[in-house]
Amino acid sequence: MVTNYRYNTLNQVAAQETPDGGASNFWYDRLGRLAVSQNARQNQGISIVIPNMTQSAGLHKWVS
């Protein structure tokens, strides 16, 4: 069983996928501190829309 991680340009964990199908996402502020996290349970049928979040809050997110 393998857990996969994706990293942003600052080498911070931006996403995590576990063997049980769980996926988590992580967002960071301009100082590199974890600002927001979302796990698979929190993401069930919910989409988060934060206009210009990465620009206005200086958050760094890995983009596929």
C-alpha positions in Angstrom: 0.0 0.0 0.0 1.4 3.3 -1.1 0.5 6.9 -0.1 1.2 9.4 -2.9 2.2 13.0 -2.2 2.3 16.0 -4.5 4.4 19.0 -3.7 4.3 22.7 -4.6 7.2 24.7 -5.9 8.2 25.4 -2.3 8.5 21.6 -1.6 5.5 21.7 0.7 2.9 18.9 0.6 0.0 20.2 -1.6 -2.0 16.9 -2.0 -2.0 13.5 -0.5 -3.8 10.3 -1.8 -4.1 7.3 0.4 -4.7 3.6 -0.7 -8.2 3.7 0.8 -9.2 6.4 -1.7 -8.8 9.3 0.6 -7.5 12.5 -0.8 -6.4 15.6 1.1 -5.4 19.0 -0.2 -3.3 21.7 1.5 -2.9 25.4 1.0 -0.2 27.7 2.5 0.0 31.4 3.2 2.8 33.8 2.0 5.0 32.8 4.9 4.8 29.1 4.1 2.5 28.3 6.9 -0.4 25.8 6.5 -3.5 28.0 6.0 -6.2 25.5 4.8 -6.5 21.8 4.6 -9.3 19.6 3.3 -9.6 15.9 3.7 -11.7 13.4 1.6 -14.5 13.5 4.1 -14.7 17.3 4.0 -14.6 17.2 0.2 -17.7 14.9 -0.3 -19.8 16.7 -2.9 -18.5 20.1 -1.9 -16.6 22.4 -4.2 -14.6 25.3 -2.7 -14.4 28.4 -4.9 -12.2 31.1 -3.6 -11.7 33.7 -6.3 -8.1 34.8 -6.7 -7.2 33.1 -3.5 -3.6 32.3 -4.6 -3.0 35.9 -5.7 -4.7 37.9 -3.0 -3.7 35.7 0.0 -0.3 34.6 -1.5 -1.2 31.0 -1.2 0.9 28.4 -3.0 -0.9 25.4 -4.5 0.5 22.7 -6.7 -1.4 22.7 -10.0 -1.7 19.7 -12.2 
